[in-house]
């Protein structure tokens, strides 16, 4: 019988769930892997704090630097979050001959190059199934199950907070602030939810998926991210009138000379499979050249699903079944992926203006769009309110992003719209 000695950095909700799972399923894990999983140390901020699981005081320490150097430890499980302290401790663990399991998407997105390169030099392993999609095994699928495929595209809902908010806005007709407060009360959103609602969390996860799916280093800062905080009830309602739903998507596509990688609110046809992913659930839709479309769906966050993914990585370490490769090379590949600028993409668009109710307004807006090679496919113009402000909704045909943005700036300068314009990209055509 083998023993895997584990040091856990952080004992919040996820750390507690990992400890609980290892205790409850220890016998089954021993039977299936031939390994006993032994926790030899847990770092906490306050050793006296009451926790969801009982931990012997002898295992508790406030010194993460000591734990990553402890000669008894085979693997460090990093669950403290953030990037600065986590980066320092993970690198020190690798230098001291420890393998690492982490759920930290920000750490890998922003410092993955450094971490994977050091792991390769030291002959150590870094596993991170829990970093994307919680308990959804998409990392393993990309590394192993889909290895015979060239991955051509990723369409994903990988932030449960934003998906819950948009679902509540759609299903219960809540405005954004009401839906956010509800998400906070239910524990889906943090007190400061900016990383979730502004798309940064999704961009971190997309950077990891792109590295695995397309191979090579990913310049995280070049991934365009746009959040949902400017989405209004009327946008949800008008999208429905046109046959669409609004979702926060993390998208990556192969192009001839670069990769499209962006996070954005998106209009999807109501019959699209991702348009029907509701609540806090996640879904990742991959297209491979051999298998076609493959959907991964499930709980993308929460202590138990995340702990499940962490423990699966520990079992892979115990079995020696870890695949250290991404597409076209190792995770530490020197190849740098070129990310297309958002200004160079081609897309359809949903445009919403609040305009003065005067004759000729639509004609003036159409004229500006036409000069910038943006053609209109559909229009909703609500009932007249002579002398007042009325919503004007336009859908466009495919148009270059840079031309669309120049047109919007010109329209905003005309003085016929109030409160700024709304621009949301559209993916796929309604069937």
Beta strands, then each sheet from edge to edge (+ up, - down):
strand 1: 2-9
strand 2: 35-43
strand 3: 60-61
strand 4: 75-78
strand 5: 99-102
strand 6: 126-127
strand 7: 151-157
strand 8: 224-225
strand 9: 244-254
strand 10: 259-269
strand 11: 281-288
strand 12: 292-299
strand 13: 325-326
strand 14: 329-330
strand 15: 346-356
strand 16: 376-381
strand 17: 389-396
strand 18: 399-400
strand 19: 422-427
sheet 1: 3+ 2+ 1+ 4+ 5+ 6+
sheet 2: 8+ 10+ 9- 7+ 11- 12+
sheet 3: 8+ 10+ 19+ 15- 17+ 16-
sheet 4: 8+ 10+ 19+ 15- 18+
sheet 5: 13+ 14-
end
